[in-house]
Amino acid sequence: MPPPEINTANAKPTEHIFRSGKHRIVYETTGTGDALLLIHGLSGSGKWWQKNLPTLSPFFTCHVLELVGYGANRAFRPMGLQDAAEAIAAFIASEIPTGKAHVIGHSMGGQISSYLAAKYPKRVDKLVLAAASGLVRSNLVRMAMRLPIAGHYSPLDFLPTLAVDALRAGPLNLFLSTLDVLGSDTTESLKQITAPTLLLFGDRDNLVPPAAGEKMNELIAGSRLEIIEGAGHVLMWDHPKTFNRHVLEFLREGEGDKKAEK
């Protein structure tokens, strides 16, 4: 049975700033329950999760992160992917009472989450990689040509968010992050992931195709792969009900067993 679509749109999230050395993470918190981190991708921001939070926040305390150089976290240069994983590990250790959290990462955020789960297994409870990069091999020009098509299968209401976030990030940050994404291969890191992992990919994704998800499924022990029909790269916005159903079923699996143990 699909999870209920509980409306918490009127619940105002609380914005915080966490500092890790010279870098900082801007994040908003909403909801109640076990900690859940949501990490956006290249050119993204916390706004990309607005169709998911009303369903997830009644069950989880959702921490919506904005990476250095993106969204409200303005900076002249973005943080490197592995540095971002280090900062998020420090965030979980410092800000989450249990020192552990569920993590959802989209695209570049999924690549960062892969490094996080591999290097800091004690910080990650369950892991969701949505259209995660890390195995995509392309050159910068070819990737840049694909970017305008990335929103092709998304509803028209997503395009203003995509445009505003790209402008806020700026061309230099987008260029540097793209270099980092394409220059970093997560093959070995994926083999080291021990957290229960759900892989979600759109069958119309022209940036990170389902074939990348199939390869990840082979590399991560015990992972589960779901392909969402009709979804493009921003699958959590393209088909939010299907995305939310898969995520909730995965994250809440075994909850009854945990309560029985207590």
C-alpha positions in Angstrom: 0.0 0.0 0.0 1.5 3.4 -1.0 2.4 5.7 2.0 0.1 8.5 2.8 0.7 11.9 1.3 0.7 13.9 4.6 0.7 17.6 4.0 3.2 19.5 6.2 3.7 22.4 3.8 2.7 24.9 6.4 5.4 23.7 8.8 8.2 26.4 8.6 11.7 24.8 8.5 14.5 26.2 10.6 17.7 27.4 8.9 21.1 26.7 10.5 24.7 27.1 9.7 27.3 24.4 10.5 31.0 25.3 10.1 33.7 22.7 9.2 37.1 24.4 9.2 37.0 27.3 6.6 33.9 25.8 5.0 30.3 25.9 6.0 27.1 23.9 5.4 23.8 25.8 5.3 20.8 23.6 6.1 17.2 23.7 7.1 15.5 21.3 9.4 11.9 20.1 9.4 9.9 17.1 10.6 10.2 14.6 13.4 11.8 11.1 13.8 15.1 9.6 12.9 17.6 12.0 11.1 17.5 12.1 7.3 20.0 14.1 5.3 19.0 15.3 1.8 21.9 16.4 -0.4 21.3 18.1 -3.7 23.2 17.7 -7.0 25.1 19.9 -9.4 23.4 23.3 -10.0 20.9 22.3 -7.3 19.7 23.6 -3.9 17.4 22.5 -1.1 14.5 23.7 -3.1 14.8 20.5 -5.3 13.3 18.5 -2.5 10.1 20.5 -2.0 7.9 17.8 -3.5 9.4 15.2 -1.2 9.5 16.9 2.2 5.7 16.9 2.8 5.8 13.1 2.6 9.1 12.4 4.4 9.0 15.0 7.2 6.1 13.3 9.2 8.4 10.3 9.6 11.9 11.8 9.7 13.7 14.8 10.9 14.8 16.1 7.5 18.0 18.1 7.3 18.1 19.7 3.8 21.7 20.6 3.1 23.0 23.3 0.7 26.6 22.6 -0.4 29.3 25.3 -0.6 28.8 27.4 -3.7 25.1 26.5 -4.2 21.7 27.8 -3.1 21.9 30.0 -0.1 25.5 28.8 0.7 27.2 31.4 -1.5 30.9 31.0 -2.2 33.4 31.9 -4.9 34.4 28.3 -5.3 32.6 25.0 -4.5 34.0 22.5 -2.1 35.6 19.4 -3.6 33.4 16.2 -3.6 35.6 14.3 -1.1 36.0 17.4 1.1 32.2 17.8 1.1 31.9 14.2 2.3 34.3 15.0 5.1 32.3 18.1 6.1 29.0 16.1 6.1 30.6 13.4 8.3 31.6 16.1 10.7 28.1 17.6 10.6 26.5 14.2 11.4 28.9 13.6 14.3 28.3 17.1 15.7 24.7 17.9 15.0 22.9 14.5 15.0 22.4 13.2 18.6 22.9 9.5 17.6 25.9 10.3 15.4 24.2 8.5 12.5 21.7 9.4 9.8 19.8 8.1 6.8 21.2 9.9 3.7 19.6 10.7 0.3 22.0 12.1 -2.4 21.0 13.2 -5.8 23.4 13.3 -8.8 26.6 15.0 -7.6 25.1 14.7 -4.0 24.9 11.0 -4.6 28.5 10.9 -5.6 29.4 12.8 -2.4 27.1 10.4 -0.4 29.0 7.4 -1.9 32.3 8.7 -0.5 30.6 9.5 2.8 29.2 6.0 3.2 32.4 4.3 2.1 34.8 6.3 4.3 32.5 6.8 7.3 30.2 3.8 7.6 29.3 4.5 11.2 27.8 7.8 10.2 25.3 6.4 7.6 22.3 4.3 8.6 20.5 3.7 5.2 21.6 5.2 1.9 19.6 6.3 -1.1 21.5 7.2 -4.3 19.2 9.0 -6.8 20.7 9.3 -10.3 24.1 9.3 -8.6 27.1 10.3 -10.6 30.5 8.8 -10.1 30.6 6.2 -12.9 29.7 8.6 -15.8 32.6 9.0 -18.2 32.3 11.9 -20.6 34.1 15.0 -21.6 33.2 18.5 -20.4 31.8 19.8 -23.7 29.6 16.7 -24.2 28.3 17.0 -20.6 27.7 20.8 -21.1 25.6 20.0 -24.2 23.5 17.6 -22.3 22.7 20.0 -19.4 20.0 22.0 -21.2 18.2 18.8 -22.0 18.3 17.6 -18.4 15.0 19.3 -17.5 13.3 18.0 -20.7 11.2 15.3 -19.0 10.5 17.5 -15.9 7.3 19.4 -15.4 7.4 23.0 -16.6 7.1 24.2 -13.0 10.7 23.0 -12.4 12.4 25.1 -15.0 12.3 28.4 -13.0 13.9 26.7 -10.0 16.6 25.2 -12.3 17.3 28.6 -13.9 17.5 30.5 -10.6 19.7 27.9 -8.9 22.1 27.9 -11.9 22.3 31.7 -11.8 23.0 31.7 -8.0 25.8 29.1 -8.4 27.4 30.9 -11.3 29.3 29.5 -14.3 32.6 29.1 -12.4 31.2 27.0 -9.7 29.3 24.9 -12.2 32.4 24.4 -14.3 34.6 23.4 -11.4 32.1 21.0 -9.9 31.6 19.4 -13.4 35.3 18.9 -13.6 35.3 17.3 -10.2 32.3 15.0 -11.0 33.8 13.8 -14.3 37.3 13.4 -12.8 36.3 11.3 -9.9 35.5 7.6 -10.3 33.6 6.0 -7.4 34.1 2.4 -8.4 36.3 1.5 -5.5 34.3 3.5 -3.0 31.0 1.8 -4.1 32.6 -1.6 -3.3 33.3 -0.4 0.3 29.7 0.6 1.1 28.1 -1.5 3.8 25.0 0.5 4.5 21.7 -0.9 3.1 21.4 1.0 -0.2 18.6 1.9 -2.5 19.4 3.0 -6.1 16.8 5.1 -7.9 17.2 6.0 -11.6 14.9 7.5 -14.3 14.6 5.6 -17.5 14.8 8.8 -19.5 17.8 10.3 -17.7 20.2 11.6 -20.4 22.9 12.6 -17.9 23.2 9.6 -15.7 21.5 6.7 -17.5 20.0 3.6 -15.9 23.1 1.6 -17.1 25.1 3.5 -14.4 22.6 2.3 -11.8 22.9 -1.3 -13.0 26.7 -1.1 -12.6 26.3 0.4 -9.1 24.0 -2.4 -8.2 26.7 -4.8 -9.1 29.3 -3.0 -7.1 27.4 -2.4 -3.8 26.8 -5.5 -1.9 23.1 -6.2 -1.2 21.9 -3.0 -2.9 18.4 -2.7 -4.5 17.8 -0.9 -7.9 14.5 0.7 -8.9 14.0 2.3 -12.3 11.3 4.9 -12.4 9.5 4.9 -15.8 9.1 8.3 -17.5 11.5 10.1 -15.1 14.5 12.1 -16.3 17.5 13.2 -14.3 15.6 15.1 -11.6 13.4 12.1 -10.7 12.4 13.3 -7.3 10.6 16.2 -9.0 9.6 14.4 -12.2 7.7 11.6 -10.4 7.5 12.6 -6.7 4.8 10.1 -5.6 6.7 7.1 -7.0 10.0 8.4 -5.7 8.5 9.1 -2.2 6.9 5.7 -2.1 10.2 3.9 -2.9 12.1 6.0 -0.3 9.6 5.6 2.5 9.2 1.9 2.0 13.0 1.4 2.1 13.7 3.7 5.0 10.9 2.4 7.2 11.6 -1.3 6.4 12.3 -3.1 9.6 10.9 -0.4 11.9 8.6 -2.9 13.6 11.5 -5.2 14.4 13.4 -2.3 16.0 10.5 -1.4 18.2 10.1 -5.1 19.2 13.8 -5.2 20.2 13.3 -2.2 22.5 
